[in-house]
């Protein structure tokens, strides 16, 4: 066959496929959205910052929009009333997860609280998370040096390792600690990259970008360190049990889980489940919290009058009590709470939350959301919607002093931790860490940008991924406050 004839036939075939796709879409009950291209669908319209691209598209096609990302039908939600219908009215229908290709690292998706379907094992993990992880220790204020992002990451990393293992990982074993931190960062980077296998499931067998292979390398390093810690704890507990009067108990999360494991004759929560649970907590709890804290400090430094108000509230409260900040102080610091809420509104830690998936076909506002459709909730766009928020691009903590909006999942215009049965189980932990660390950073210190850079010139661009870190890391210098 001559080349001109071949290309003519190929062009005709692609045109037919495109026409069929567009015709099928227009004659279906899918929500409105841009017409997809053959094969790749709407992938090119995502750009390098999908949360912003989809926010722009939603202004044209509406807050309930459908896309074709490769082979995957994707529904984008970006208004509080539709979010409520999805995750409150039809909570059960959308309680499943759209599992990314890289989540299959070390078979993690089979054990993870983030990716498991709603069922007995998922409920068991939610219960363990609530009963063990949030009732063991209290957060402690920590002094932080200059590099806000890196040091806050390490602080968060150590807080979680102390909760779980009574260890400061940064001091536990310098080599293992650095490997572990690098593995977490690596996993976040790999998981945040667009994966062709998620858009074209037939490619999962080939892992064309090598993302799953890299994720397996990182996760296996973390699992090895968990094995070492668990084995060491078993050895210590075994040794002390033979010594009269000796006790090896640290009464941390690991001890609690080992007790559960020993009593659980059914094997419903074994050591493998335990390690995957640890993996979830470190991956979900470090980068998201550190990113939010870095954005909070950037906004406070950029808005010195807001910083002064928060410092004044802290100084007034803390000096009257003559002690350092404690968890019990959080409820008595409304302006600090408003600062955290405003940071989460403008800079949500996960711009699309964790993607949901439809369990079966369901009618939403006259449109059909088909079974297995991926659901993206664009909370970044919702936080900047002028119909919901006045002056949405401005950092104004005062807006939360005027209304009783909270982020516990009941106010659908503000759900940085999600809502419904798949809301973030670490919300209470994040709530404590965010307030305690920010309070500690600004109570005794003022801050200026490195090199006397003007706050007007501060880079506030985002870098898209699973989280939205600052494109340029925040480098700031602490200045000791003179308390009066």
Secondary structure, DSSP 8 states (H G I E B T S, - for coil): --HHHHHHHHHHHHHHHHHHHHHHHHTS--------BTTTBTGGGT-S-HHHHHHHHHHHH-SEEEEEETTEEEEEE-SHHHHHIIIIITTTTT-EE---GGGGGGGGGGT-TTTS-SSHHHHHHHHHIIIIITSS---------SBHHHHHHHHHHHHHHHHHHS--HHHH-HHHHHHHHHHHHHHHHHHHS--HHHHSGGGTTT-TT-HHHHHHHHHHHHHHHHHHHHHHHHHHHHHHHTSTT------SHHHHHHHHHHH-TT-SS-HHHHHHHHHHHHHHHHHHHHHHHHHHHHHHHH-HHHHHHHHHHHHHHHHHHTS---GGGGGG-HHHHHHHHHHHHHS-SSTT-S-EE-SS-EEETTEEE-TT-EEEE-HHHHTT-TTTSTTTTS--GGGGTSS---SSSSSTT--TT--GGGS-TTHHHHHHHHHHHHHHHHHSEEEEEGGG--GGG----EE-SSS-EESS--BEEEEE----
